[in-house]
Amino acid sequence: MHMFDLSPLYRSTVGFDRLAQLLDSAGSFEVPAYPPYNIERVSDDEYRVTMAVAGFGRDDISIEVKQNTLTISGKKADKAEAKGEFLHQGIAQRAFERRFQLADYVQVEGAELDNGLLHIALKREIPEAMKPRTIAIKGAHEPKVIESKKAA
């Protein structure tokens, strides 16, 4: 694993502490493999996370957004077992928790469960104050005259 020295970043930037912390922590944890998921870019400002949650219903899954972290967790409610016994159980129904770091101004638009796939729609909405704007340059119609007073 490569370790990067981020001290030059700290010396020459202001307000990028969170970015540096994310880079520091990116290699320090293992990403769980269950459940599998996709992240798609639908358009320039729209994204979709699709997660395979076979065997889970709407009541078994919770989605929470807190401080730019999207947390998706699933826990199967205790239900009566099927009357038969499993000879092979390949569909995992164990509890899970998956976290995604959201960029600034990315909001969760909604979620849909369809055919064992959980789709979460995300959209980046940049506030008007943060969008680039064009500033008109006014020309001086007359040169400014500086008055001078004689010393008495």
N, C-alpha and C positions, 0 to 999 in steps of 0.2 A: 504494500500500500504506500502511495506517495504522500509525503507530508509537505505542505507548503508553508513557507514563512509569510504570514500576513502582516507583519509589523510595518512594512512600507505603506500598506493600505491604511493602517490606523494613523500613520503620521501625516498622510496627505489628503485625507477625506474627512468630511464632517457629515454625520447622520447616516453612515452606512454600517453602523455597528451590527444591526440585525442581519445584514447580508453576510458580514464576516463570520458571525456566529453560525449561520446556516452552513457556510462553507466548512467551518471547523467541525461541525457535528455531522456533516454528510457522510463521512467515511467511518464514523464511530459506532454505527449500529447496523444490524442485519435486518433486511426487509423480509417480513414473513411471506411465504409463498401461497398462503391460503387466505381468502379465496382469490382466484386469478382475476385480473382486471385489465381494462384498456383505458387509455386517456386519448381522446380525439380532439383535434382542432376543427370545429365545425365552420367557423369563419374567423376573421381577424380578431374579434372580441368575444367569441362564443366557443365554449369547450364542453365536452361531455365525458364523464367518467362512467364506464360500464363495468359492472362487477357481476361475476357468475355466482349466484346464491341459490343453487338448486336445493329444493327441499325447505326453504325458508319462506314464510308468508309475510305479509305486510306487518302483522302484529309482532313478528319475531325480530324485526330490524329497526334500529333507531339511527337517525341521522342528526348530527349536531354540528353547529359552526360556532367556534369560540376563538376570538383573537387570531384570525387568519388561519385557523386549523379546522379542517373538515374531518370529523370523526364519524366513521360508519361502523356500527357494531351489530352483531347478530347473536341471539341466544335462543335456542329452540325451547319453546315452552314444554314442560313435562306433560306429555300426553300418554294415554294408554298405548301400550305396545301392540303391534299387530299380533294376531293370533298365531301365525306361523313363526318359525325360526329362520334366521338368515343363514343361508349357506355361503353367501358372499355379500358383504356390504361395502360397495365401492363409492356410494354417494356419501360424502362427508357431511355430517350435520353438527360438527363441533362448533362451539362458540368462537367468534372471531372479533377482532377490532382492527380496523385499518385507518391510518391517519394520513392526511394529505395537507401539505403546507400550501396555502393559497397566497397568491401575489396580492399586493395592495389593490383595492378597488374591485376584486373579484367577488361576486355575490352568487349564492345558490339560487337559481330560478325555480327549481322544482325537481321532483323525483318521481319515477315511474317504475313499477315492477311488472315485467312482461315476459312470460315463458322462461322463468328462472333467471332472468337478467335484470339487474337493478340499474337503471339509467338515471344519472344525476346531471342536470343541465346547469352549467355555470356561465356567467356573463361578466365581462369586465366593463364597468361603467365608470369612466374617468370623470370627475367633477368638472364643471365648466371652468372653475378657477385654475385647474391643472392643465387644461388643453392649451395648445399653442395658439397664440393670437397674433395678428399683424398690427403693428403700431404705425400709424400715419405720421409722416415727417412733415412738419409745417415749415414753410419757407418764410424768411424774414422779408417783409415788403419794403421796409425802410431800414437803413443802417442805424444802429443805436448811436446816439451822441452822448458822450460823457462830458458833463459840464465841469469846467475847471474854475476854481475861484482863486483870485490873486491873494497872496498873503498881504495883510495890512501892515 
